Amino acid sequence: MLSVPTICVVDDDEGIRESLDNFLRSVGMRARTFSSAEEFIAYEGEVGCLITDLNLTGMDGFSLQMVLLQLGRRYPVIVMTAFATPAARSRSLAQGAVAFVTKPLDPENLLLLIEDALKKNQGNREQ
């Protein structure tokens, strides 16, 4: 039996967290939501993929990516923002994000990105 990966969502907007939680569960995925980067960093559970907002209260998405790298926590990261700029996209991808998406999110596109990230991550684990 295949295990269902946990998709973690970090966003300080409760509506976004609830919406993504409901969407992910509706397509058969497990979701875990966090209201801050700091809350996610303290989490020690399973992470199949992380979806994080770039503009968070407290530690922002760039800093979260850097802390995760420093801690050796390497899993696929999808960065989302309502304020996309070419510089933000370049920086997120340079810091290891597998995708950079603009809010409002297209659920179908997000699902494809998550599935692709999970496949790549699974391939990396098997090597």
C-alpha positions as CSV (number, residue, x, y, z in Angstrom):
1,M,0.0,0.0,0.0
2,L,1.3,3.4,-1.0
3,S,1.5,6.0,1.8
4,V,-0.2,9.3,1.2
5,P,2.3,12.2,1.5
6,T,1.6,15.1,3.7
7,I,1.4,18.4,2.0
8,C,2.3,21.2,4.4
9,V,0.9,24.7,3.8
10,V,2.4,27.8,5.4
11,D,0.3,31.0,5.1
12,D,-0.7,33.7,7.6
13,D,-4.1,34.1,5.8
14,E,-6.5,31.7,7.5
15,G,-8.8,31.7,4.5
16,I,-6.0,30.5,2.2
17,R,-4.9,27.8,4.6
18,E,-8.5,26.5,4.9
19,S,-9.1,26.7,1.2
20,L,-5.9,24.7,0.4
21,D,-6.5,22.3,3.2
22,N,-10.0,21.5,1.8
23,F,-8.7,21.3,-1.8
24,L,-5.9,19.0,-0.9
25,R,-8.1,16.7,1.1
26,S,-10.7,16.6,-1.7
27,V,-8.1,15.2,-4.1
28,G,-7.0,12.5,-1.6
29,M,-4.0,14.1,-0.1
30,R,-3.1,14.7,3.6
31,A,-2.7,18.3,4.5
32,R,-1.2,20.1,7.4
33,T,-1.4,23.9,7.8
34,F,0.7,26.4,9.6
35,S,0.1,30.1,10.3
36,S,3.8,31.0,10.4
37,A,7.2,30.0,9.2
38,E,8.3,29.6,12.8
39,E,5.4,27.2,13.5
40,F,6.4,25.1,10.5
41,I,10.1,25.0,11.5
42,A,9.0,23.6,14.9
43,Y,7.1,20.8,13.2
44,E,8.9,17.5,13.2
45,G,6.4,15.4,11.3
46,E,6.4,14.0,7.8
47,V,6.6,16.5,4.8
48,G,6.0,15.3,1.3
49,C,5.9,18.8,-0.1
50,L,5.8,22.3,1.3
51,I,3.7,25.1,-0.1
52,T,4.6,28.5,1.5
53,D,3.5,32.0,1.0
54,L,6.4,34.4,0.3
55,N,5.0,37.4,2.3
56,L,4.4,36.1,5.8
57,T,4.1,37.9,9.1
58,G,7.3,37.4,11.0
59,M,9.8,35.3,9.0
60,D,9.2,35.5,5.3
61,G,9.2,32.8,2.7
62,F,12.8,33.6,1.6
63,S,14.1,33.2,5.2
64,L,12.1,30.0,5.7
65,Q,13.7,28.5,2.6
66,M,17.2,29.4,3.9
67,V,16.5,28.1,7.4
68,L,15.3,24.8,6.0
69,L,18.4,24.4,3.9
70,Q,20.6,25.2,6.9
71,L,18.7,22.6,8.9
72,G,19.2,20.0,6.1
73,R,15.4,19.7,5.7
74,R,15.3,19.1,1.9
75,Y,11.9,18.5,0.4
76,P,10.1,20.1,-2.5
77,V,9.0,23.7,-1.9
78,I,6.4,25.5,-3.9
79,V,6.4,29.3,-3.3
80,M,3.2,31.3,-3.8
81,T,2.7,35.0,-3.7
82,A,0.2,37.7,-4.6
83,F,3.1,40.0,-5.3
84,A,5.1,38.2,-7.9
85,T,8.2,40.0,-9.4
86,P,10.9,38.5,-11.6
87,A,13.4,39.1,-8.8
88,A,11.3,37.2,-6.3
89,R,10.8,34.4,-8.7
90,S,14.5,34.2,-9.5
91,R,15.5,34.3,-5.8
92,S,13.0,31.6,-4.8
93,L,14.1,29.3,-7.5
94,A,17.8,29.9,-6.8
95,Q,17.1,29.0,-3.2
96,G,15.8,25.6,-4.3
97,A,12.0,26.1,-4.8
98,V,10.6,23.7,-7.4
99,A,7.9,26.1,-8.4
100,F,6.8,29.7,-8.0
101,V,3.1,30.5,-8.4
102,T,1.0,33.6,-8.3
103,K,-2.1,34.0,-6.2
104,P,-4.9,33.5,-6.8
105,L,-3.9,29.9,-7.4
106,D,-5.2,27.8,-10.2
107,P,-6.1,24.5,-8.3
108,E,-5.5,22.3,-11.4
109,N,-2.1,23.8,-12.0
110,L,-1.2,23.6,-8.3
111,L,-2.1,19.9,-8.3
112,L,0.1,19.2,-11.3
113,L,3.0,21.1,-9.6
114,I,2.5,19.1,-6.3
115,E,2.4,15.8,-8.2
116,D,5.5,16.6,-10.2
117,A,7.3,17.7,-7.0
118,L,6.4,14.5,-5.2
119,K,7.5,12.4,-8.2
120,K,10.9,14.1,-8.3
121,N,11.3,13.8,-4.5
122,Q,10.4,10.1,-4.7
123,G,13.0,9.7,-7.4
124,N,15.7,11.4,-5.3
125,R,14.9,9.1,-2.3
126,E,15.3,6.0,-4.4
127,Q,18.8,6.9,-5.6
